[in-house]
Amino acid sequence: MTDEVEHAVSCFKDGFSCSQAVLSAYGEQFGMNREMTSKVSGAFGGWVILAKHVVR
């Protein structure tokens, strides 16, 4: 596994949403710091959770 993948898996196991875990691992490659990746991906993760409840 690459370092980024290991980081993403670790974050997910620590309670991050999927999008937060992945973006936190790769965000620096796009010029984003940890705070920015959390804000951007947190909004997406929240929408996915809301959509699951609406679809059911």
N, C-alpha and C positions, 0 to 999 in steps of 0.2 A: 504494500500500500504506500501511496505517496504521503508526504507530510501533511498536505492539504486535506487528503481524505481522512487521515487519522485525526486531524484537528476537527473536521466536521463531525465525525462519528462521536468524538469525545464531547463536543458541545451538545449534540443531540441527546446523548445519554445524561448530560447535566441539566436537561430540561428546555433547551432551545427548541424552537419550531424547526421544521426541515429547512425552510428558507433562511432563517437566521443562522443555522449551523453552516450551511453551504456558503452563504455570502460572507460570513465571518472568516471562513477559510481562504476564500479567493478575493476578498475585497481589496486588499492591498495592491493586487495586480491591476486594479482599475482606479487606483489613486484614492481609495476610500479608507478612512480610519475606522476603528472598531465602533465608535459611537455612531458614525454615519451608517455603517452596515446594519447595525441594530435597528436604527430608526426606519430605514428603507425596507428591510426584510420583515420587520415586525408588523408593519402595516399589511404586507402581503399575507403573512401567516394568519393574521386576524381575519382577513377576508375569507381565506380558505376554511377556517373554523366556522365562521358565520354561514358560509355557503353549505356546509355539511348539514347544519341544523335546518336550513330552509328546504333543502332537497328531500330530506327524510319525510 
